[in-house]
Amino acid sequence: MLQYVAKRLLSTIPVLIGISLLLFLMLRSLPGDPAQVLAGQMATPEEVENIRQQLGLDQPLHKQYILFLGRLVLLDLGRSARTQNPVIQEVWARLPNTFLLAVVAITLACLFGIPAGIVSAVRPYTWVDYLVTSAALFGISMPVFWLGLMLVVVFSVILQWLPAGGAGNWKHVIMPSLTLASFVVAFIARMTRSTMMESLSQDYVTTARSKGLREEVVVIKHALKNALIPIITVVGLQFGLLLGGAVLTETVFAWPGLGRLIVDSILARDYPMIQGAILIFGLLYIMVNLIVDLIYAYVDPRIRYE
């Protein structure tokens, strides 16, 4: 197991290098001069040139990338062009907020999605099944920013129960987490229904029922246990996407997380901050996938034997 973990950690190095290269080239291909944006419209050519030198934009592209990789090896993501603070400091300050939002959202999605998928699979092609599948289709098709705005209108403007945005106490977490969970719960419910229906049609389930076991024991202990691998995969992937894909939600609710930090940095052409934040997102996604693979070994003994 330790060798497997070490190999997976080593394999993240070329992945991160590939992410950094694509990100570096995409940012440099954007139209406009970031030095001019940072200096302002009234800046003199000398001021613009000074900012360009500070950012290293006066160097050839390959030299800029080599310098960036050199700092990355030393865990130095540079300094923000807007605030002049270290990028790692800015990211570390926002990361707990994004992580909190993702954890609450994935927890809500599992609490509602897995039971809904089980009930739908146990009673296929009934009104319960149609209700769950219709709700899942609605959740997948619904734009996140639209749902967020509707929640603000209903619970903040009309009812005045919850704050419209920002971060503070537990009330600020409710609407952003519900907005994120509504999309994820649909995926989890659909996957749970599909895998449970396949598991319930297997011979070992028929054998368990023929022994006189209660239906709850058959469904939970036998069918669900063997259907967990695809469900864990979906939960892990969706949690990784929540860590890196909460940009719209954090922007709608003014949530001080990494997603909103990236949006602000893109508008300001803050290259070091954009590169650093997205690289952290990539690293988090890779680590989530590694954790999911390790959970497989505890759920399915066959994986341990292999």
N, C-alpha and C positions, 0 to 999 in steps of 0.2 A: 504493500500500500504506500509506503514512504517513497519507494522508487517511482511509483505511478504519479504521486503528487509532484515529485521533483521533475519528472519529465514534462508534466503539464505546465509547471511554472516556467521551465526553460522554453517551452513552445510559445509562451506568451511574448517572448522577446521579439521574434520576427513579426508577430502580429502587430505589436505596438509600433515597430518600425514602419510597417506598411501603412498603419493608420496615420502616423505622423507625416509620412511622405505625401499621402493623398491629401491630407488636411493642409499641409504646407503649400502644395501646388494649387489647390482650390482657392485658398485665401489670396495667393498672389495673382490669381487670374481674375479677381474681381475688378470691375472698372473703378477708376478714381484713384486719387493719391491719399493714402491714410495719413501721411505727414501733413498734408494740407487740411484734412478734416480735423486733426488734432490741434493744429495751429490756429484755425479759424480763418474766415474770409478776409479779415483785416490784417493778417500777418504779413510781414515782409518776406521776400525771398530768402534772406539770411536766416530768419527764424525757422522757416520751413526746412531749410537745408540742415540746420542744427538738429531738428527733430528727426529728420531722415537719418542722420548719422547716429543719433542715440538709439534708434530702432535697428540700426544695421541695414537699412534699406538701400544704402549706397553701394553695398557689396553685390557681387554677382550672385545669382540664385544658388548655385551649388555651394558657394562659400557660406551663404546665409544658412543653408540646411545643415552643413557640417558643424557650424557653430551651435546651431540649435540642438543637434544630437549630442555634442560635447557637453552642453549644459544639462541635457536630459540625463546623461549617465551619472552626473553628479547630483541628481535630484533637484536641479535648479531649473525651474520653469520660467525664470525671468521675472521682470517687474511689469506691472500694469502700466500701459501708456497713459491711462486716464488718471489713476490715483497715485502712481509711483510706489505702490505697495507691492511686496512680493506676491506673485501669482498664487503660490502654494498657500499663503496666509489668507488671501481672499477666498480661495476655493474651500479651504478648511473651515472657514467661518460659515459658509453657505451649505456645506455638505450635510450637517446634521438635520437641517430643515428639509432638504430633499429626501434624506433617508427616512425621516419620520413620516413624511407624506406617503412614501412608497410602502412602508411597512403597514401603516394603517389601511391603505387602499388594498393591498394584497390580502390582508387579514379579512377585511370585509368581503372581498371577492370570494375567498375560500369558504367563509362561513355561509354565504348565500349560494354560491355557484355549485359546490360539490353536492350538498343536499338536494338542490333543485335537479341536478343531473341524475342523481340516484332515483329520485321519485319519478322522473320522466322515463327512466329506463325500466323501472319496475312496472310501470303502467303505460306501456307503449300504445300509441295511437288512441289515446283517450283524451278527454278535454284537458286533463292535467298536462299531458305531454304536449298538446297543441299550445297550451298557455305558456309553458316553459320555452318551447322552441320559438314561439312568436316574440316573447320578451327578449330572448337571446338575440334574435335577428334585429330587433329594434335597438338593442344596446350596441351591437356591432355597427349598425348603420348610422347611428346618431353622432353628429359632430361634437367633439368634446367642448369646443369653445361655445357652441350654442347651448348645450346643457348647462355649462357654467353660468352663462348670462341669464338663463331662465331661473336657475336657483337663486341668483342674486336678486332678480326682480321679485320673486315670490317671497323668499325668506328674509331678505334684507330691506327691500323697499316697501312691499305691501304689509307683510306680517311683522317686520322689524324684530325678528327673533335672533338672527345671527349677524355678525359683522360682515360687511361686504368684501373685505380684503385685509391684507396684512397678517401679521403673526403676533401672538401674545399668549392667550390661554387656550383651553381645549375647544372653545367655540370657533376659533379661527380655523381649526383643522377639519371641521365637519364637512363643509361644502366642497373644498378642494379634494378631500379623500373620496367623497361620494362621487364626484365627477370622474375621477380616475377609476374608481372601482366599477362604475357602471359599464365601462368598456371591457374591463378584464373579466368581470363575472360572466359575461356572455360567452367568452372563449372557454372558460373553465367549465361552465354548464354544458356546452356542446360537446366538449371532449369527454367529460364524465359520462354523459348519456351514451355516446358512441362506444366507449370502451366497456361500460357496464353492460350494454346490450350484447356485445360480443362475448363477454365473460359469462353472462347468465345463460347463454346458449351452449356452453361447454358441458362435456360429459361429467366432470367432477361436480358441477352444480346439481345435475340430475341425481348423481349418486348421493350427495349430501341430503337432498330432499327425500330420497327413498329411505334414508336412515331415520326419518322422522324428526329431523332438526327443525327448529322454528325458522320461519321465513326471515326474521331479522338476523339470525345467526348465519343463515345461508348467504344473505345479501352482503352483510358487513364483513364477516370473517373469511368467507370463501371468495365471493365474487369481487368485492371491492379490493381486497388485499392483492388479488392477481391483476387488477386493473389500475393499480397505483402508478406504475412506471410511466405511461403516457400522461397521466394527470400531473405527476411531479415535473415532467418535462415542460408542460405548458405553464405551470405555476412558476417554475424557475425562469423560463424565457420571458414571461410577462413581468416578473419582478425586475429583471434586468432592463426591460424596456421602460418600466416605470421610473427607474433611476435615471435613465437618459432621455426619456420621452415626455417628461412633465413640463415641457417648455410652454405649451399653450395654456395649460391649467395654471401654472405659476404666474403667467403674464396676466390672465383674466382676473385672478384673485390677488394680484400684487404680493404673491408669496415670495419671501426672500430666500429663494433656493438657487441651485446651480442653473436651472433652466432660464430663469429671469436674468441671471448674471450673464449668460451667453447672449441673450437677446440684446441687452444693453451694450455689451461689448461689440457685437456685430454692428449695431447702429453707430458706435463710436470708432469703428475700425481698430479696435484694440487687439492687434494680432497676438501678442503674448498671452493675454487672458483667454482668447478664444482657443488657441492651441492647447494651453494648459488644462482648461476645463473639459474640453472634448477628450483629451488623452486620459484624464481621470475617469470620465464616463466609460471609455473603452476598457480601461483596467478593471473597473467595477463589474462590467458586463462579463469579462473573462473570468473573474473570481466567482461570480454567481454561477456560471456554467460549471466551474470546477467543483463547487459545493454541491450542485445538483448531481454530478457524476459520483461524488462520494456518498450521497444519500442512497443512490441506486444499490450500492454494495450492502447497505443495511436492510433495504426493502426486499431485494431479490437475492437469495443465496447463490443462485447460478452465476451471478456476476462475480461474486467472491471466489468461486471455484475457478473461473476462467483467469 
